[in-house]
Amino acid sequence: MPEVPNKIDKTLINTLSVLARKEKKAKGFQRRVRVRGKVIKKGLTKKGNIRLVVQKGEDKYNFVIIKSHKENYALAEKLSEDSLVYCEGINKFRAIICTKLKQISRIDESEQITLS
Protein backbone atom coordinates (compact mmCIF):
# COMPACT_ATOMS: atom_id res chain seq x y z
CA MET A 1 0.00 0.00 0.00
CA PRO A 2 1.54 3.40 -0.99
CA GLU A 3 2.07 5.98 1.74
CA VAL A 4 -0.15 9.06 1.59
CA PRO A 5 1.70 12.28 2.47
CA ASN A 6 0.26 14.29 5.34
CA LYS A 7 -2.14 16.92 4.01
CA ILE A 8 -2.47 19.87 6.37
CA ASP A 9 -5.17 22.49 6.03
CA LYS A 10 -3.32 25.77 5.41
CA THR A 11 -6.17 28.19 6.17
CA LEU A 12 -5.12 28.77 9.77
CA ILE A 13 -1.45 29.19 8.83
CA ASN A 14 -2.35 31.67 6.07
CA THR A 15 -4.60 33.67 8.41
CA LEU A 16 -1.87 33.85 11.05
CA SER A 17 0.69 34.92 8.44
CA VAL A 18 -1.52 37.81 7.34
CA LEU A 19 -2.05 38.93 10.95
CA ALA A 20 1.69 38.71 11.68
CA ARG A 21 2.50 40.87 8.63
CA LYS A 22 -0.02 43.52 9.73
CA GLU A 23 1.40 43.56 13.27
CA LYS A 24 4.96 43.86 11.97
CA LYS A 25 3.97 46.80 9.77
CA ALA A 26 2.21 48.54 12.68
CA LYS A 27 5.24 48.11 14.94
CA GLY A 28 7.47 49.54 12.19
CA PHE A 29 5.39 52.72 12.18
CA GLN A 30 5.50 52.90 15.99
CA ARG A 31 9.32 52.81 15.98
CA ARG A 32 9.59 55.84 13.70
CA VAL A 33 10.89 59.06 15.18
CA ARG A 34 8.64 62.08 14.59
CA VAL A 35 9.92 65.56 15.43
CA ARG A 36 8.64 69.09 14.94
CA GLY A 37 11.45 71.51 15.60
CA LYS A 38 14.01 74.03 14.44
CA VAL A 39 17.01 73.28 12.22
CA ILE A 40 20.05 74.38 14.22
CA LYS A 41 22.78 72.88 12.02
CA LYS A 42 22.99 71.76 8.41
CA GLY A 43 25.87 69.98 6.70
CA LEU A 44 26.98 67.33 4.24
CA THR A 45 28.19 63.81 4.93
CA LYS A 46 31.20 62.21 3.21
CA LYS A 47 28.96 60.62 0.58
CA GLY A 48 27.08 63.85 -0.20
CA ASN A 49 23.95 63.24 1.85
CA ILE A 50 22.54 66.11 3.92
CA ARG A 51 22.69 66.01 7.71
CA LEU A 52 20.23 68.13 9.67
CA VAL A 53 20.34 68.65 13.41
CA VAL A 54 16.79 69.40 14.57
CA GLN A 55 16.14 70.75 18.06
CA LYS A 56 12.87 70.21 19.88
CA GLY A 57 12.93 71.76 23.32
CA GLU A 58 16.19 70.59 24.91
CA ASP A 59 16.52 67.48 22.71
CA LYS A 60 18.60 67.37 19.52
CA TYR A 61 18.03 64.85 16.73
CA ASN A 62 20.44 64.01 13.89
CA PHE A 63 18.56 63.37 10.64
CA VAL A 64 20.25 62.21 7.43
CA ILE A 65 18.51 62.92 4.13
CA ILE A 66 19.71 60.45 1.50
CA LYS A 67 20.42 61.63 -2.06
CA SER A 68 18.17 58.96 -3.57
CA HIS A 69 15.13 60.54 -1.85
CA LYS A 70 14.89 63.30 -4.48
CA GLU A 71 11.99 65.38 -3.06
CA ASN A 72 13.28 65.39 0.51
CA TYR A 73 16.83 66.11 -0.68
CA ALA A 74 15.69 69.08 -2.80
CA LEU A 75 13.72 70.53 0.13
CA ALA A 76 16.64 70.01 2.53
CA GLU A 77 18.96 71.89 0.14
CA LYS A 78 16.62 74.90 0.24
CA LEU A 79 16.28 74.91 4.04
CA SER A 80 18.26 77.41 6.04
CA GLU A 81 19.26 77.26 9.66
CA ASP A 82 16.51 78.43 12.05
CA SER A 83 13.77 77.13 9.72
CA LEU A 84 10.94 75.11 11.26
CA VAL A 85 10.52 71.53 10.00
CA TYR A 86 8.62 68.31 10.58
CA CYS A 87 10.87 65.26 10.22
CA GLU A 88 9.98 61.60 10.37
CA GLY A 89 12.52 58.83 10.14
CA ILE A 90 13.81 55.40 11.00
CA ASN A 91 16.33 55.15 13.81
CA LYS A 92 19.65 53.68 12.67
CA PHE A 93 23.05 53.43 14.39
CA ARG A 94 24.05 57.09 15.09
CA ALA A 95 21.53 58.99 13.00
CA ILE A 96 17.92 58.88 11.90
CA ILE A 97 17.29 58.14 8.21
CA CYS A 98 14.72 60.73 7.14
CA THR A 99 11.66 59.31 5.35
CA LYS A 100 9.44 62.40 5.46
CA LEU A 101 10.44 66.06 5.55
CA LYS A 102 8.15 69.10 5.54
CA GLN A 103 8.74 72.76 6.16
CA ILE A 104 6.19 74.21 8.57
CA SER A 105 5.20 77.76 9.45
CA ARG A 106 4.89 77.33 13.21
CA ILE A 107 5.30 74.67 15.88
CA ASP A 108 2.13 73.57 17.64
CA GLU A 109 3.01 72.62 21.21
CA SER A 110 -0.32 70.93 21.95
CA GLU A 111 -0.29 67.47 23.49
CA GLN A 112 -2.87 64.73 23.84
CA ILE A 113 -4.39 64.31 27.27
CA THR A 114 -6.75 61.68 28.63
CA LEU A 115 -10.15 63.04 29.58
CA SER A 116 -11.61 61.60 32.76
N, C-alpha and C positions, 0 to 999 in steps of 0.2 A: 504494500500500500504506500503510495507516495506521500511525503510529508507536506502539509499545507502550511505555508508561512503565516505567522501571526498577523492578522489584520486588525489594526487599531483605528478606532474612530477618531479622526483628527479635528472634529469640530471644537472640542474643548481646548485643545492645544492652539488652534488658530485664534480663538477668542481671547485666550490669555496673551498671545503674542501681540495682538492689536492693542489690548489694554496696557501692556508693558511699554509699547512704543509711545503711546499717548502720555504715559507717566514720565517717561524719559524726556520727552519734548517739553513737558511742563516744568520739570526740574531744571532743564537747560535755561529756560526763560527766567526762573527764579534766581539762578546764579549770576545773572547779568548785573553789571554795575550801572546804575543810572544816577547821573549827577547834573544838577543845574548849578552853574557857578560862573566865575570870572576867569578868563585866561590870564594867568600871571606870567607865563613864560612860553615862548614858542621857539622851536629849533628843528634842525634836521638831524637824522640819524646817519650812520655811516653809509647805509644803502640808499639814502635819498628819501626815506619816509619822513613824515612830519611828526614831531613830538610836541604835544601840548600839555602843559601843567595847568590843571583847572583847580581853583580853590573854592571850596564851599565851606563857609564858616572858618573853622580852624584847620580843617582837613585839606590835604592836597592830593590830587590824583594825577598819575602820569598816563596819558592816553597816547597811543601811537596810531596814526592814520596811515594805512598802507597805500602805496602808489596804485595798486590794482583796483582800489575802490575809487573810481574816477570822480564821482559826484562829491563824496566826502573830501577827497584830496583837493579838488578845486575850491571848495568852500574854505577849507583850512588854510589854503594859500592866501585867500583874501582877508582872513581874520587878522585883526591887530591885537596887541596886548590890551588888556582892560575891556575886551568885548565880552558880552554875556552869551553863554552857549548852553545847550543841552547835549550831553554826551551819553551814549549808551555803549557798553562794550563787554567783552569776554575777558575775564581775569586770566592772565598768563604770567609766568615767571616773575619779572620785575615790573611789567607794564600792563596796561589794559588795551587790548586790541579793539579799536573803535569800530562799531558796526553801524551806528547811527549818530549823525552830527547835525545840529540845527543851531542857527543863530537866533537868539530871542531878544525881545525888547526890554523885558524886566524879569526879575526873579520873584516868583510867588512863594512866600515863606509859609503858606498854609500847610497844615498837617491833618491827617485823619485822626479823629478821636472816636471813642466808643460811647454812644449815647446810652444812658441807663434809665 
